[in-house]
């Protein structure tokens, strides 16, 4: 690849030169590769948005009967994963102020999906945990999601299924590190 770049850079049609760059190596992609990468990124962007729309619409239909919003569901899922979270941890996880997180928890508490209690060591610290009813809702939605993903995977070969998982795992790891 680098040899091809060197050959391209040495042609009269190339707007760049190694002399101007004062380097023997070029790490930038050739213009065609950049264009192809941009086109692929645009296509992936469109696909991701459409997939999110489909998943969100399906999730919305599942959540509507219980009058649970997306942020409320995401909080329930986080609580289902952890035993207990403080209001501060909830606010941080949700990207809200503590007051906004308190309102979110209050609505879930009114639906009997979570419970609040004061911490034993510090009564000012509010602890939140999911109820069996909240956990059942999360499990039902997760099972629905797993079923939908399995339907998608049935259209892929076993090798494509593994590749999809590897790619998504890599993307997920990158996102978690940010």
PEFENQUI-V546855 format. One record per helix or strand of 2 or more residues. SS is the DSSP state (H for helix, E for strand). FROM is the first residue (numbers start at 0). TO is the last residue. Records with the same first field share a line. If there is no record, write none. Layout:
SS->FROM-TO / FROM-TO
//
This chain:
H->1-8 / 17-20 / 30-63 / 69-80 / 86-93 / 97-109 / 131-152 / 157-176
E->84-85 / 113-117 / 125-129
//
